[in-house]
Amino acid sequence: MLATALARMSRNGVSAAFARTSAVAAHMSTSTQAVPLEQLVLYESNGATRTYVLNRASKLNALNSDMFKSLRPQLEQWSKSDLCKIVVGTGIGRAFCAGGDIATVLQHSLEDDTRSKAIEFFKDEFEMNYILSALPKPYVTILDGITMGGGVGLAISAPFRVATEKSLFAMPETKIGYCPDVGASFFLSRIDGEIGTYLALTSETLAGREVFELGFATHFVSSRTVPNLLNRLSDLEDPSSAVIDRTIEDHHAKRLPDEPVGKLTGRTRQALDFAFRHDTVEEIVEDLTKLTSTSDDTVAKWASDTLKTLYMRSPTSLKVALEAVRRGKTMTLLEALQMEMGIATAYCSGASSDFKAGITAVLVDKTKGRPAWSPYQINDVTDEILRRFFASSSSYLSAAPTLTPPDFLSNVKQNPMKFALPTEDAILQFVKARKDLPLSDLLTHFDNLHSGKQGVAEKVVEVVKRRCDVIGNQGFEVITKSNSNSHSLLP
């Protein structure tokens, strides 16, 4: 939820990535009628496809209350329309959506007579997130550019999430003294290993193909092919989910021979899962500190950089984010969103001064260096402070509203991972059951299981190489937590 913060980020090393992003206006199908340029969300009909286009390019399509109030009735109408067969979400300019207009929310939260507007913003947003997760029509999102915070909330529950080489993905809330929301406690807790925990705490950015390879997107295409893909989707006469999947898969952009692998693989990934497995931030920091002395220079540098990153984040936000992700693991999406509604209300009600300090430093003053967090150190964030955000008796939660999504969507359940790459758990469970299976047969099994999906073989090989030992001449055995080679990274 950091639209305006991206200018600051660009000066800190993201400018090269941003320079590669280009306008996606050409990716839109022709609208059925002329729409005023000042309209914040455009709506298009093309064949059986209905498309919403976020049209706030100068703000990187940051979401405000007017956009929510426009989107919800349109989506509800499409949900009931027999003419609508596919819903597509995309954006104008170099972003799908960079988040929410959080600076305005802060201003509303500071005064008693406007605080309800800040809380209403989050209620509208979270209900929108749930509606999009339960659409009774196939939902496709095009992540061709910046997709962060609230933009992730619009996209992450779509059964079809299409990344490109221009995708920049992050949940950057701990940078501004807030907590990842829009269902983050649900979806980050279900991503392979501890990647979700790492992203929730560090606010780090994923780029391009790794958005797909780590499961946040279901498909990967070249940016230049997006216009053709959208046209192909609108031409489908019988757009079943399987047909849509195959249509997008036909546009898959294969990895180039000189294309670098993702940064969260191999030994670095082993170190990540090892350090971020804990339920306290203090233990995470302790393991990262140990890893800075490992003999593996790449891992040692990653651990050192991660410690520096965590130091820059709000200590309160780090603890709230970790607690939310751990609780979200056993919740439904609606339950997770309701918990996050309480967390957002607590922040708006003054449970932490870091909300104001972070937004002011990062978005308003755009100062460099660490904001004036309070408490300043992780060890000083007490259980009493943490209870402000989670305890049912907390006075900071008293104004939290109950989320009320439409009744007609209550029984609809989508599987956002159905068309994604196989999960690490699925691969390891099969290896455990068939440990005598050679790699070639293992690859054939998952290739058949996922109908020849591009990227499956690469994912299986990466998981097996990182998590399994070779036994005999051709089989594999999963490395358990007790003998995980992650421990060998420690000095």
Order of alpha helices (4+ residues) and beta strands (2+ residues): alpha-alpha-beta-beta-alpha-beta-beta-alpha-alpha-beta-beta-alpha-beta-beta-alpha-alpha-beta-alpha-beta-alpha-alpha-alpha-alpha-alpha-alpha-alpha-alpha-alpha-alpha-alpha-alpha-beta-beta
